[in-house]
Amino acid sequence: MTEYNYDQKIITLALAKYAGVNPRTFDLLLRSFGSLDNILAAEESELAAIMGNSGDSAHKVSHAPESLKTAAKESAELAQKKIAHYPI
């Protein structure tokens, strides 16, 4: 399994903002996969089975790791401006 060396806030931001995961789906995924790293490592078919909706949402979540650098940069910019963010 791939381990992502990002703070949980960064992973949450990537899932919420770039993959479009809403709070209810976030909770479902976290309960189903047990950790944020496990969500990011899940296959698209596993995500689709859990999410029970169109493959488009599962596709976006399966590609969330590609957004981690962007989310980290955005988080750093917000922190520099002393702006707290609560994506979920």
N, C-alpha and C positions, 0 to 999 in steps of 0.2 A: 504494500500500500504506500502511496505517496504521502509524505508528511509535508505540510505547507508551513513554512516558517513565517507566518504572519499572525499578528495579534487577532484575537477573536472579533474585535470591532472592525478590523479591516475585512475579514471574511464576511461578516454580517453585512457590511456596506456593499461589498461586491454582489452578494446574493440579492439584497434588497434593491439597490439602485440599478445595477447592470443586468441582473437576471430577472428582475421584476417580481421577486418573491414577496408576497404579502405576509403579515403577521400570522395568519391562520396556517398558511402553507409552511411557513418557517417552523412553526411549532410541530406540525405533522412530520416534516422532514427530520427535525432534530429528535423527536421521539422514535421515529422509524430507524434512523441510522446511528443514533447514539452520540454523534459528535459532528462538529463542523467539518473536520478533515474527512470523515466518512462520507458526508454529503458531497463534498468536492470530488471524492474519489469514485463515487457511484457511477455506474454505467447508465447511459440514457434510458435503456429499457427498464432498469430497476427504478429509476426516478419516475418514469411514466406509469409503472405499475402502482407505485405509492400515491402519486399525485392524482391519478384517475381522471386526467383531462387531456386536452390535445397534446400531441407530441411536441408542439412548439414550445410550451412551457418547460417540459423536460429537457428539450434541446438547449434552451437558454441556460438552465441550471447546470447542465453537463459542461457548458463552456464557460461557467463562472470563473474557473481558475485563470482564464486568460485576462480577466479584469482585475486581478489582485494588485498588480503594479499600479494601475490607474487609480484604484481605490486607496492604496497606500499613499500615493502622491496627493490625492484630494484630501485625505485625512490629515496629512502633514500641513497642507496649506491652511486648513481650517484651524488646526491647533496653533499655528503661527499667528493667526488672526484672533486667537482665543475664542473661537466659536466652537461650542460643543455640538456634536451631531448625534442624533439618536435615530438611526435608520429604521429600527423596528421597535 
